[in-house]
Amino acid sequence: MIVCVCQRVSDRAIASAVHAGCGSFEQLQADLGVGTGCGACRGCARETFERHAAGRCAPCTAAPHAALGSVAAVATHAAFGGAAAA
């Protein structure tokens, strides 16, 4: 699932970064650019990062993180002229 439409960052990319050793949300932003565009995804991106960093998330081969509420962030972004994720 796309978390950050502006930078095209998925939940899987966030999980991969965490599992590769990314230790802070700020580092994730520097590495992937997530949450550095319009900012609508920042909350979902941070929560996705924190869940993976704490080991509270199933592997990303499972269902997407729809429970995080990111659909609203993507819909909001799309409503303001951003591209909707497929």
N, C-alpha and C positions, 0 to 999 in steps of 0.2 A: 504494500500500500504506500502511496506517495504521502509523505508527511509534509514536506516543504515543496510547494509547487514552484516557487521562484527559482530554487536551486536544483530542483528535481532530485530530492533526497528521500529515499524510502526508509521504512522502518527496518528493513533488512540491512541497509547501509549503516544505519545507526547501530544496530546489533553487531555488525561486523567490526565497526570501529571500536566499540566497547570491548569485544572479545579479543581484539588485536592490541589492547592496552590503553586506549583513550581513557584518561582518568578524571576528566572534568567536562562539564557542559561547555565551558568556555573553549576548551581545547577542541571539542567536537565542532563548535562553530568555526574555529580557525581552520580545521582540517576539511570539513565538508561544506561550510558556508550556510548550514542550516540555521534558519531564524535570523538571517542577516539581511534579508530583502525587505518585504513588507511587514514582517513580524507577526503575521496572523498565526503562524504555526508554532511560535516559540513555546507556548505552554505544552502542547502535545509533544513537541520534540524533546523538551526537558523531561517530561514524564516518561516518555519512551526510553530516553537515556537512563534515567534513574532506575526504572524497572530492570533494565538489562544489567546495569552496574551493580544492583543489589541481588541479582540472580533470581528475581521474582517473576521472570517472564519465561514462558515456554519457548523452546527454540523457534525461530522464525520460519521453520518449514511448516509450522502449524497455521491456524487461522490468523488473519490480520488483526491488528490491535484496534478493532472498531470500538471496543469498550472505552478507549481513551478519549473519545469525543472529537477526534480529529476530523471527522466528516464535516462538522460544523465549521471548522477552520478552513477547510478546502472550499466548502460552499460559500463562506464569507469572501474568501479570496476571489473565487470565480465571479461573485456578484459585483465585485469592484473592478472587473475587467481582466482578471488573471485567467490563465488557462486552467480548465478543469482537468483533473487527473482521470485517466481511463481505468 
